[in-house]
């Protein structure tokens, strides 16, 4: 997946879940400022990858990992607080 911008607060958990569970690698390709052409290319690329993986596993693995990452986020924050 081609990633740009800030993303969600729980992005690192989300991308880690996709990689560890499904072998899906992400690549940070830009920050917040991108051209329309770049955005269109990455959007098309990601749409194709999403369709492939969802077909391969027979379900929306992206939504699944998003929901799981949101569930794990509070515990992750607590672990950071206790580490300080």
Number of C-alpha atoms within 10 A of each C-alpha: 18 17 16 16 12 10 11 11 11 18 15 12 19 22 21 17 20 19 13 10 11 12 10 14 12 13 10 10 13 14 11 8 10 13 8 9 9 13 15 12 13 17 15 13 13 15 12 13 15 16 12 12 16 15 12 11 10 9 12 14 19 16 12 13 18 19 12 15 22 16 12 14 17 12 11 13 12 10 11 10 9 7 7 5
